[in-house]
Amino acid sequence: MHEKNQTWVSEIVLLGFQNLHNFKVPLFSLFLLIYILTVWENILIIVLVAFSRNLHSPMYLFIQQLSVSDLMQSTNIVPTLLLTIMNEGAAVRLVACITQLCCFGGLETLQCLLLSVMSYDRYVAICIPLRYTSIMSHRVCVSLIFISWLLGLIITFNTGNAVHSLQFGNQNSIDHFFCDFFPFVELSCSNTFFFHIEVILGSVPVVFFPFILISVSYMCIAHAILKIVSHTGRQKAFSTCSSHLAVVSMFYGTLIAIYVVPPRKESQTTSKVLSLLYTVVIPLVNPVIYSLRSKDIKDALKKLLVGYCSQLDTYGVVKQI
């Protein structure tokens, strides 16, 4: 029989950003504004892709799913961040902390898979354009999206089961603004060696394989772009991939810096700043980089606003009559 999980702590204390008393209100206002903008931007992308027929292409379907994951990730992290700033720390129930950790891992996995699928979509569009519609059919896109979400849920439940096997003693303080992986596991009084091995092995198919796929896809794309004779055609092909490559670089760069490089206690402040980048900043800039500067998105938004304004005018005319 397995030993019963012995837990002596009922809540986790998140220390957040200490020694920032004079900047508490400005930081709270800044992150609250960022969260509001993030919510509105991602909801706008989700609605536009859902209701505009011109945006029902594979690329925008994947961007819509990325917006959903960004919205969920931001909502999972930012409220806790705001709480730690205002109260100069926050006490979170152990169950809530574990739930946040599991959701965080599942959503990060989902984003890794979606970015790899999007890179494959760009590879087919540029390197095999004549077969694009047959390869990236609607059925294939829906299947890829479904598999990505399914694997994200599996990682969420697996992380929960792995964390449930840990034992926690009297130490309950985390020097972070949310329940992140390494700081949380360090609280355990269990031997976490096999736990780390299990997590690393589980991350290989959902993190490292997508990274390899993205790298290979963009090497093929770069080779294909260099073969284009026309300067205009080369520039157009590059512009379709530059935004995706920028997001991938930021996302994987911060993940590697935090989770692949061995953590050090003296670099905890750096780790928190990098965590802010991919939990707060990236969900904000993703819609801008991917969509809001796209001509198709701008046209869809213009049609939506014109239709809404015409309905208001019609309602006003009817009311006057």
C-alpha positions as CSV (number, residue, x, y, z in Angstrom):
1,M,0.0,0.0,0.0
2,H,1.1,3.6,-0.6
3,E,1.8,5.7,2.4
4,K,-0.8,8.3,3.1
5,N,0.2,11.8,2.0
6,Q,1.1,13.6,5.2
7,T,0.5,17.4,5.0
8,W,1.0,19.6,8.1
9,V,0.4,23.0,6.4
10,S,-3.0,24.2,5.3
11,E,-1.9,27.4,3.5
12,I,1.0,28.8,1.5
13,V,2.4,32.3,2.1
14,L,3.4,34.0,-1.1
15,L,6.0,36.7,-0.3
16,G,5.7,38.4,-3.7
17,F,7.9,41.5,-4.3
18,Q,9.3,42.7,-1.0
19,N,10.9,46.1,-0.2
20,L,8.6,47.8,-2.7
21,H,6.5,49.7,-0.2
22,N,6.8,53.1,-2.0
23,F,5.8,51.6,-5.3
24,K,2.9,49.5,-4.2
25,V,0.1,51.6,-5.6
26,P,1.9,52.4,-9.0
27,L,2.7,48.7,-9.5
28,F,-0.8,47.6,-8.6
29,S,-2.3,50.2,-11.0
30,L,0.1,49.1,-13.8
31,F,-0.5,45.4,-13.5
32,L,-4.3,46.0,-13.1
33,L,-4.2,48.0,-16.3
34,I,-2.2,45.3,-18.1
35,Y,-4.7,42.7,-17.0
36,I,-7.7,44.7,-18.2
37,L,-6.0,45.3,-21.6
38,T,-5.1,41.6,-21.8
39,V,-8.6,40.5,-21.1
40,W,-10.1,42.8,-23.7
41,E,-7.6,42.1,-26.4
42,N,-7.9,38.4,-26.2
43,I,-11.7,38.5,-25.9
44,L,-11.7,40.7,-29.0
45,I,-9.6,38.2,-31.0
46,I,-11.8,35.3,-29.8
47,V,-15.0,37.1,-30.8
48,L,-13.7,38.3,-34.2
49,V,-12.5,34.9,-35.3
50,A,-15.7,33.3,-34.1
51,F,-18.1,35.6,-36.0
52,S,-16.1,36.7,-39.0
53,R,-16.2,34.3,-42.0
54,N,-13.0,35.9,-43.4
55,L,-11.1,34.7,-40.3
56,H,-12.0,31.1,-40.5
57,S,-8.6,30.1,-41.9
58,P,-6.3,27.7,-40.0
59,M,-4.0,30.4,-39.0
60,Y,-6.7,32.5,-37.2
61,L,-8.3,29.4,-35.7
62,F,-4.9,28.6,-34.0
63,I,-4.5,32.3,-33.0
64,Q,-8.0,32.1,-31.4
65,Q,-7.0,29.1,-29.3
66,L,-3.8,30.9,-28.3
67,S,-5.9,33.8,-27.1
68,V,-8.1,31.5,-25.1
69,S,-5.0,30.0,-23.4
70,D,-3.5,33.5,-22.8
71,L,-6.7,34.7,-21.3
72,M,-6.9,31.7,-18.9
73,Q,-3.2,31.9,-18.0
74,S,-3.4,35.6,-17.2
75,T,-6.6,35.0,-15.1
76,N,-4.9,32.2,-13.3
77,I,-1.8,34.3,-12.3
78,V,-2.5,38.1,-12.3
79,P,-5.2,38.2,-9.5
80,T,-2.7,36.5,-7.1
81,L,0.0,38.9,-8.2
82,L,-2.3,41.9,-7.5
83,L,-3.1,40.4,-4.1
84,T,0.6,40.0,-3.1
85,I,1.3,43.6,-4.2
86,M,-1.5,45.2,-2.2
87,N,-1.0,43.1,0.9
88,E,2.8,42.8,0.6
89,G,2.3,39.1,0.5
90,A,-0.7,36.7,0.4
91,A,-1.8,33.6,2.2
92,V,-3.3,31.0,-0.2
93,R,-4.9,27.7,0.7
94,L,-2.7,24.7,-0.1
95,V,-5.4,23.3,-2.3
96,A,-5.7,26.6,-4.2
97,C,-1.9,26.7,-4.6
98,I,-1.7,23.2,-6.0
99,T,-4.7,24.0,-8.4
100,Q,-2.9,27.1,-9.6
101,L,0.3,25.2,-10.2
102,C,-1.5,22.4,-12.1
103,C,-3.4,24.9,-14.3
104,F,-0.2,26.8,-14.9
105,G,1.6,23.6,-16.1
106,G,-1.3,22.5,-18.3
107,L,-1.7,25.9,-19.9
108,E,2.0,26.2,-20.6
109,T,1.9,22.8,-22.2
110,L,-1.1,23.9,-24.3
111,Q,0.8,27.0,-25.5
112,C,3.9,24.9,-26.4
113,L,1.7,22.6,-28.5
114,L,-0.2,25.5,-30.2
115,L,3.0,27.3,-31.1
116,S,4.4,24.1,-32.7
117,V,1.1,23.6,-34.6
118,M,1.2,27.2,-35.8
119,S,4.8,26.8,-37.0
120,Y,3.8,23.7,-39.0
121,D,0.9,25.7,-40.5
122,R,3.4,28.4,-41.6
123,Y,5.7,25.7,-43.0
124,V,3.0,24.1,-45.1
125,A,1.8,27.6,-46.3
126,I,5.3,28.7,-47.5
127,C,7.0,25.4,-48.4
128,I,4.1,23.4,-49.8
129,P,1.6,26.1,-50.9
130,L,-0.2,24.1,-53.6
131,R,-1.2,21.4,-51.0
132,Y,-2.0,23.8,-48.2
133,T,-5.8,23.5,-48.4
134,S,-5.7,19.7,-48.5
135,I,-3.1,19.2,-45.7
136,M,-4.5,21.9,-43.4
137,S,-8.1,21.1,-43.8
138,H,-10.7,22.2,-41.2
139,R,-10.9,18.6,-39.9
140,V,-7.2,18.4,-39.4
141,C,-7.1,21.8,-37.7
142,V,-9.9,20.9,-35.3
143,S,-8.1,17.5,-34.5
144,L,-4.8,19.3,-33.8
145,I,-6.5,21.8,-31.5
146,F,-8.4,19.0,-29.7
147,I,-5.2,17.0,-29.2
148,S,-3.4,20.1,-27.8
149,W,-6.1,20.7,-25.3
150,L,-6.3,17.0,-24.4
151,L,-2.5,16.8,-23.7
152,G,-2.8,20.0,-21.7
153,L,-5.5,18.4,-19.5
154,I,-3.4,15.3,-19.1
155,I,-0.4,17.3,-17.9
156,T,-2.7,19.1,-15.5
157,F,-3.9,15.9,-13.9
158,N,-0.5,14.3,-13.9
159,T,1.0,17.3,-12.2
160,G,-1.7,17.1,-9.6
161,N,-1.1,13.4,-8.9
162,A,2.6,14.0,-8.7
163,V,2.3,16.9,-6.2
164,H,-0.2,14.9,-4.1
165,S,2.5,12.4,-3.4
166,L,4.7,15.0,-1.8
167,Q,4.8,15.6,2.0
168,F,5.0,19.1,3.4
169,G,6.3,20.1,6.8
170,N,6.1,23.3,8.8
171,Q,7.8,25.5,6.1
172,N,5.1,27.3,4.1
173,S,6.7,30.5,2.6
174,I,7.4,30.9,-1.1
175,D,9.5,33.8,-2.3
176,H,7.4,34.3,-5.4
177,F,4.1,36.0,-6.6
178,F,2.4,32.7,-7.5
179,C,2.7,29.0,-6.9
180,D,5.5,28.2,-9.3
181,F,7.1,24.8,-9.8
182,F,10.5,25.0,-8.2
183,P,9.7,27.3,-5.2
184,F,6.7,25.1,-4.3
185,V,8.6,21.8,-4.6
186,E,11.3,23.2,-2.4
187,L,8.8,23.4,0.5
188,S,8.4,19.6,0.5
189,C,10.2,17.6,3.1
190,S,10.0,14.5,0.8
191,N,12.8,13.3,-1.4
192,T,12.0,15.1,-4.6
193,F,14.6,13.5,-6.8
194,F,12.3,11.0,-8.5
195,F,9.6,13.7,-8.6
196,H,11.9,15.9,-10.7
197,I,12.8,13.0,-13.0
198,E,9.1,12.3,-13.5
199,V,8.3,15.9,-14.4
200,I,11.3,16.1,-16.7
201,L,10.4,12.9,-18.5
202,G,6.8,14.1,-18.8
203,S,7.8,17.4,-20.3
204,V,9.9,15.9,-23.1
205,P,7.0,15.0,-25.5
206,V,5.0,18.2,-24.8
207,V,7.8,20.8,-24.5
208,F,11.1,19.7,-26.1
209,F,9.5,17.9,-29.1
210,P,7.4,20.9,-30.0
211,F,10.5,23.1,-29.7
212,I,12.4,20.8,-32.1
213,L,9.4,20.8,-34.5
214,I,9.4,24.6,-34.4
215,S,13.2,24.8,-35.0
216,V,13.1,22.4,-37.9
217,S,10.0,24.2,-39.4
218,Y,11.7,27.5,-39.4
219,M,14.9,26.2,-40.8
220,C,12.9,24.9,-43.7
221,I,10.9,28.1,-44.0
222,A,14.2,30.2,-44.0
223,H,15.6,27.9,-46.8
224,A,12.4,28.3,-48.8
225,I,12.4,32.1,-48.4
226,L,16.0,32.4,-49.6
227,K,15.0,30.6,-52.8
228,I,12.3,33.3,-53.6
229,V,13.7,35.5,-56.4
230,S,11.3,38.4,-56.0
231,H,12.3,40.8,-53.2
232,T,8.6,41.6,-52.6
233,G,7.6,38.0,-52.4
234,R,10.5,37.3,-50.0
235,Q,9.5,40.2,-47.8
236,K,5.9,39.1,-47.7
237,A,6.8,35.5,-46.8
238,F,9.1,36.7,-44.0
239,S,6.5,39.1,-42.6
240,T,4.0,36.2,-42.2
241,C,6.4,34.4,-39.9
242,S,8.3,37.1,-38.1
243,S,5.5,37.7,-35.6
244,H,5.3,34.0,-34.7
245,L,9.0,33.7,-34.4
246,A,9.1,36.7,-32.0
247,V,6.5,35.1,-29.7
248,V,8.3,31.7,-29.8
249,S,11.6,33.4,-28.9
250,M,10.1,35.2,-26.0
251,F,8.1,32.2,-24.7
252,Y,10.8,29.6,-25.0
253,G,13.6,32.0,-24.0
254,T,12.0,32.7,-20.6
255,L,11.0,29.0,-20.0
256,I,14.6,27.9,-20.7
257,A,16.1,30.6,-18.5
258,I,13.8,29.6,-15.6
259,Y,13.2,25.9,-15.8
260,V,16.2,24.5,-17.8
261,V,19.0,26.5,-16.2
262,P,19.6,25.2,-12.7
263,P,17.9,27.5,-10.2
264,R,19.9,29.5,-7.7
265,K,18.7,31.2,-4.6
266,E,20.5,34.4,-5.4
267,S,18.8,34.6,-8.8
268,Q,15.2,34.5,-7.3
269,T,14.6,38.1,-8.1
270,T,15.7,37.5,-11.7
271,S,13.4,34.5,-11.8
272,K,10.4,36.5,-10.7
273,V,11.1,39.2,-13.3
274,L,11.3,36.6,-16.0
275,S,8.1,35.0,-14.7
276,L,6.4,38.3,-15.1
277,L,7.5,38.3,-18.7
278,Y,5.7,35.1,-19.7
279,T,2.8,35.2,-17.3
280,V,1.9,38.9,-17.6
281,V,3.6,40.6,-20.6
282,I,3.4,37.8,-23.2
283,P,-0.4,37.4,-22.9
284,L,-0.7,41.2,-23.4
285,V,1.6,41.4,-26.5
286,N,0.5,38.2,-28.2
287,P,-2.7,39.7,-29.6
288,V,-0.8,42.8,-30.8
289,I,2.0,40.9,-32.4
290,Y,-0.2,38.2,-34.0
291,S,-3.5,39.8,-34.8
292,L,-4.3,43.5,-34.1
293,R,-1.8,44.7,-36.7
294,S,-3.1,42.2,-39.3
295,K,-5.1,43.7,-42.2
296,D,-7.7,40.8,-42.0
297,I,-8.3,41.5,-38.3
298,K,-8.6,45.2,-38.9
299,D,-11.1,44.7,-41.6
300,A,-13.1,42.3,-39.5
301,L,-13.1,44.8,-36.6
302,K,-14.1,47.6,-38.9
303,K,-17.1,45.5,-40.2
304,L,-18.1,44.6,-36.6
305,L,-18.0,48.3,-35.5
306,V,-19.9,49.5,-38.6
307,G,-22.6,46.8,-38.1
308,Y,-22.9,47.7,-34.4
309,C,-23.1,51.4,-35.1
310,S,-25.8,50.8,-37.8
311,Q,-27.8,48.8,-35.4
312,L,-27.6,51.6,-32.9
313,D,-28.7,54.1,-35.5
314,T,-31.6,51.9,-36.6
315,Y,-32.7,51.5,-33.0
316,G,-32.5,55.2,-32.5
317,V,-34.6,55.9,-35.6
318,V,-37.2,53.3,-34.7
319,K,-37.4,54.8,-31.2
320,Q,-37.9,58.3,-32.5
321,I,-40.7,57.0,-34.9
